[in-house]
Amino acid sequence: MGFLSRKSETARLEQVVDALPARVADWTPAQRAQYAAQSDRAMREQNETKESN
């Protein structure tokens, strides 16, 4: 049941994006790395969900 109560990786990606500057050109290397890592996790989560359906 803990699975249902935790935030999805996609929801966390939305939080990461909301915290970033509006222009990608203004992102720091650390921000780019954070976005890339979270985006990868969200993509894997979504692919796993599609494959199980």
N, CA, C and O atoms as CSV, one atom per row, in Angstrom:
chain,resi,resn,atom,element,x,y,z
A,1,MET,N,N,0.816,-1.189,0.000
A,1,MET,CA,C,0.000,0.000,0.000
A,1,MET,C,C,0.859,1.253,0.000
A,1,MET,O,O,0.398,2.305,-0.443
A,2,GLY,N,N,2.095,1.174,0.484
A,2,GLY,CA,C,2.994,2.313,0.430
A,2,GLY,C,C,3.237,2.788,-0.988
A,2,GLY,O,O,3.506,3.966,-1.224
A,3,PHE,N,N,3.141,1.856,-1.936
A,3,PHE,CA,C,3.320,2.190,-3.348
A,3,PHE,C,C,2.332,3.261,-3.782
A,3,PHE,O,O,2.697,4.182,-4.512
A,4,LEU,N,N,1.095,3.150,-3.343
A,4,LEU,CA,C,0.061,4.095,-3.763
A,4,LEU,C,C,0.205,5.453,-3.082
A,4,LEU,O,O,-0.243,6.464,-3.624
A,5,SER,N,N,0.815,5.489,-1.923
A,5,SER,CA,C,0.895,6.746,-1.187
A,5,SER,C,C,2.104,7.595,-1.586
A,5,SER,O,O,2.124,8.794,-1.308
A,6,ARG,N,N,3.095,7.008,-2.222
A,6,ARG,CA,C,4.270,7.799,-2.595
A,6,ARG,C,C,4.004,8.575,-3.884
A,6,ARG,O,O,3.178,8.181,-4.707
A,7,LYS,N,N,4.716,9.673,-4.036
A,7,LYS,CA,C,4.554,10.475,-5.251
A,7,LYS,C,C,5.141,9.747,-6.437
A,7,LYS,O,O,6.166,9.075,-6.330
A,8,SER,N,N,4.484,9.888,-7.557
A,8,SER,CA,C,5.013,9.264,-8.761
A,8,SER,C,C,6.221,10.065,-9.248
A,8,SER,O,O,6.378,11.245,-8.932
A,9,GLU,N,N,7.060,9.397,-10.016
A,9,GLU,CA,C,8.231,10.069,-10.585
A,9,GLU,C,C,7.788,11.179,-11.540
A,9,GLU,O,O,8.466,12.197,-11.672
A,10,THR,N,N,6.660,10.978,-12.196
A,10,THR,CA,C,6.147,12.002,-13.110
A,10,THR,C,C,5.725,13.247,-12.332
A,10,THR,O,O,5.963,14.369,-12.779
A,11,ALA,N,N,5.103,13.054,-11.175
A,11,ALA,CA,C,4.714,14.191,-10.338
A,11,ALA,C,C,5.953,14.918,-9.822
A,11,ALA,O,O,5.979,16.147,-9.744
A,12,ARG,N,N,6.971,14.146,-9.473
A,12,ARG,CA,C,8.221,14.779,-9.016
A,12,ARG,C,C,8.881,15.561,-10.144
A,12,ARG,O,O,9.477,16.611,-9.909
A,13,LEU,N,N,8.775,15.049,-11.373
A,13,LEU,CA,C,9.328,15.774,-12.521
A,13,LEU,C,C,8.656,17.130,-12.660
A,13,LEU,O,O,9.320,18.127,-12.944
A,14,GLU,N,N,7.355,17.174,-12.465
A,14,GLU,CA,C,6.625,18.440,-12.540
A,14,GLU,C,C,7.151,19.434,-11.504
A,14,GLU,O,O,7.286,20.622,-11.797
A,15,GLN,N,N,7.444,18.959,-10.310
A,15,GLN,CA,C,8.007,19.824,-9.271
A,15,GLN,C,C,9.383,20.336,-9.664
A,15,GLN,O,O,9.700,21.506,-9.448
A,16,VAL,N,N,10.201,19.461,-10.241
A,16,VAL,CA,C,11.540,19.868,-10.674
A,16,VAL,C,C,11.432,20.957,-11.734
A,16,VAL,O,O,12.130,21.969,-11.664
A,17,VAL,N,N,10.563,20.751,-12.711
A,17,VAL,CA,C,10.395,21.715,-13.801
A,17,VAL,C,C,9.884,23.047,-13.257
A,17,VAL,O,O,10.349,24.108,-13.676
A,18,ASP,N,N,8.936,22.998,-12.332
A,18,ASP,CA,C,8.389,24.228,-11.756
A,18,ASP,C,C,9.452,25.047,-11.034
A,18,ASP,O,O,9.355,26.273,-10.974
A,19,ALA,N,N,10.464,24.380,-10.487
A,19,ALA,CA,C,11.511,25.071,-9.738
A,19,ALA,C,C,12.617,25.638,-10.629
A,19,ALA,O,O,13.446,26.421,-10.165
A,20,LEU,N,N,12.634,25.249,-11.905
A,20,LEU,CA,C,13.690,25.693,-12.820
A,20,LEU,C,C,13.362,27.058,-13.436
A,20,LEU,O,O,12.194,27.433,-13.536
A,21,PRO,N,N,14.398,27.796,-13.848
A,21,PRO,CA,C,14.158,29.041,-14.582
A,21,PRO,C,C,13.371,28.754,-15.866
A,21,PRO,O,O,13.461,27.663,-16.428
A,22,ALA,N,N,12.616,29.727,-16.312
A,22,ALA,CA,C,11.748,29.549,-17.484
A,22,ALA,C,C,12.544,29.214,-18.750
A,22,ALA,O,O,12.105,28.410,-19.572
A,23,ARG,N,N,13.705,29.831,-18.899
A,23,ARG,CA,C,14.524,29.588,-20.102
A,23,ARG,C,C,15.565,28.523,-19.813
A,23,ARG,O,O,16.313,28.625,-18.841
A,24,VAL,N,N,15.614,27.505,-20.654
A,24,VAL,CA,C,16.594,26.428,-20.488
A,24,VAL,C,C,18.012,26.985,-20.513
A,24,VAL,O,O,18.895,26.467,-19.829
A,25,ALA,N,N,18.233,28.023,-21.287
A,25,ALA,CA,C,19.568,28.633,-21.381
A,25,ALA,C,C,20.042,29.178,-20.029
A,25,ALA,O,O,21.241,29.364,-19.825
A,26,ASP,N,N,19.116,29.432,-19.115
A,26,ASP,CA,C,19.463,29.961,-17.793
A,26,ASP,C,C,19.714,28.868,-16.754
A,26,ASP,O,O,20.072,29.174,-15.617
A,27,TRP,N,N,19.532,27.600,-17.127
A,27,TRP,CA,C,19.744,26.507,-16.183
A,27,TRP,C,C,21.229,26.317,-15.931
A,27,TRP,O,O,22.050,26.454,-16.838
A,28,THR,N,N,21.561,26.004,-14.696
A,28,THR,CA,C,22.946,25.689,-14.350
A,28,THR,C,C,23.211,24.227,-14.740
A,28,THR,O,O,22.268,23.466,-14.955
A,29,PRO,N,N,24.476,23.837,-14.829
A,29,PRO,CA,C,24.770,22.424,-15.113
A,29,PRO,C,C,24.132,21.482,-14.084
A,29,PRO,O,O,23.678,20.396,-14.444
A,30,ALA,N,N,24.093,21.880,-12.828
A,30,ALA,CA,C,23.469,21.044,-11.796
A,30,ALA,C,C,21.964,20.915,-12.034
A,30,ALA,O,O,21.395,19.840,-11.847
A,31,GLN,N,N,21.325,22.004,-12.443
A,31,GLN,CA,C,19.892,21.958,-12.733
A,31,GLN,C,C,19.606,21.080,-13.942
A,31,GLN,O,O,18.624,20.337,-13.957
A,32,ARG,N,N,20.460,21.165,-14.953
A,32,ARG,CA,C,20.294,20.305,-16.133
A,32,ARG,C,C,20.419,18.841,-15.743
A,32,ARG,O,O,19.645,18.006,-16.211
A,33,ALA,N,N,21.377,18.525,-14.899
A,33,ALA,CA,C,21.578,17.148,-14.452
A,33,ALA,C,C,20.382,16.666,-13.631
A,33,ALA,O,O,19.939,15.528,-13.783
A,34,GLN,N,N,19.866,17.526,-12.768
A,34,GLN,CA,C,18.701,17.168,-11.960
A,34,GLN,C,C,17.491,16.894,-12.856
A,34,GLN,O,O,16.770,15.918,-12.650
A,35,TYR,N,N,17.275,17.748,-13.839
A,35,TYR,CA,C,16.159,17.563,-14.766
A,35,TYR,C,C,16.325,16.259,-15.553
A,35,TYR,O,O,15.373,15.490,-15.689
A,36,ALA,N,N,17.516,16.015,-16.061
A,36,ALA,CA,C,17.759,14.820,-16.869
A,36,ALA,C,C,17.530,13.554,-16.049
A,36,ALA,O,O,16.910,12.609,-16.534
A,37,ALA,N,N,18.020,13.526,-14.824
A,37,ALA,CA,C,17.860,12.349,-13.979
A,37,ALA,C,C,16.389,12.096,-13.661
A,37,ALA,O,O,15.921,10.960,-13.743
A,38,GLN,N,N,15.660,13.156,-13.298
A,38,GLN,CA,C,14.252,12.977,-12.955
A,38,GLN,C,C,13.428,12.619,-14.188
A,38,GLN,O,O,12.497,11.818,-14.103
A,39,SER,N,N,13.764,13.203,-15.321
A,39,SER,CA,C,13.068,12.893,-16.560
A,39,SER,C,C,13.249,11.422,-16.924
A,39,SER,O,O,12.301,10.765,-17.353
A,40,ASP,N,N,14.460,10.909,-16.755
A,40,ASP,CA,C,14.729,9.494,-17.036
A,40,ASP,C,C,13.914,8.586,-16.119
A,40,ASP,O,O,13.358,7.583,-16.568
A,41,ARG,N,N,13.842,8.940,-14.821
A,41,ARG,CA,C,13.062,8.127,-13.887
A,41,ARG,C,C,11.581,8.138,-14.259
A,41,ARG,O,O,10.922,7.099,-14.215
A,42,ALA,N,N,11.060,9.300,-14.622
A,42,ALA,CA,C,9.647,9.406,-15.001
A,42,ALA,C,C,9.373,8.608,-16.276
A,42,ALA,O,O,8.334,7.957,-16.387
A,43,MET,N,N,10.287,8.656,-17.225
A,43,MET,CA,C,10.099,7.917,-18.469
A,43,MET,C,C,10.076,6.403,-18.194
A,43,MET,O,O,9.237,5.684,-18.738
A,44,ARG,N,N,10.992,5.931,-17.355
A,44,ARG,CA,C,11.011,4.506,-17.010
A,44,ARG,C,C,9.704,4.110,-16.311
A,44,ARG,O,O,9.134,3.054,-16.588
A,45,GLU,N,N,9.246,4.967,-15.412
A,45,GLU,CA,C,7.995,4.687,-14.708
A,45,GLU,C,C,6.827,4.587,-15.704
A,45,GLU,O,O,6.014,3.667,-15.620
A,46,GLN,N,N,6.752,5.520,-16.625
A,46,GLN,CA,C,5.665,5.509,-17.591
A,46,GLN,C,C,5.754,4.305,-18.522
A,46,GLN,O,O,4.728,3.727,-18.879
A,47,ASN,N,N,6.956,3.922,-18.916
A,47,ASN,CA,C,7.124,2.752,-19.788
A,47,ASN,C,C,6.719,1.470,-19.062
A,47,ASN,O,O,6.115,0.586,-19.671
A,48,GLU,N,N,7.040,1.354,-17.780
A,48,GLU,CA,C,6.661,0.188,-17.006
A,48,GLU,C,C,5.140,0.117,-16.894
A,48,GLU,O,O,4.566,-0.969,-16.970
A,49,THR,N,N,4.491,1.247,-16.718
A,49,THR,CA,C,3.039,1.285,-16.598
A,49,THR,C,C,2.390,0.853,-17.907
A,49,THR,O,O,1.420,0.094,-17.889
A,50,LYS,N,N,2.900,1.316,-19.029
A,50,LYS,CA,C,2.340,0.956,-20.338
A,50,LYS,C,C,2.516,-0.530,-20.619
A,50,LYS,O,O,1.617,-1.173,-21.161
A,51,GLU,N,N,3.674,-1.076,-20.251
A,51,GLU,CA,C,3.942,-2.477,-20.534
A,51,GLU,C,C,3.079,-3.398,-19.682
A,51,GLU,O,O,2.764,-4.511,-20.104
A,52,SER,N,N,2.698,-2.960,-18.511
A,52,SER,CA,C,1.894,-3.815,-17.631
A,52,SER,C,C,0.420,-3.789,-18.008
A,52,SER,O,O,-0.341,-4.640,-17.546
A,53,ASN,N,N,0.000,-2.847,-18.826
A,53,ASN,CA,C,-1.417,-2.768,-19.231
A,53,ASN,C,C,-1.695,-3.657,-20.403
A,53,ASN,O,O,-2.830,-3.718,-20.877
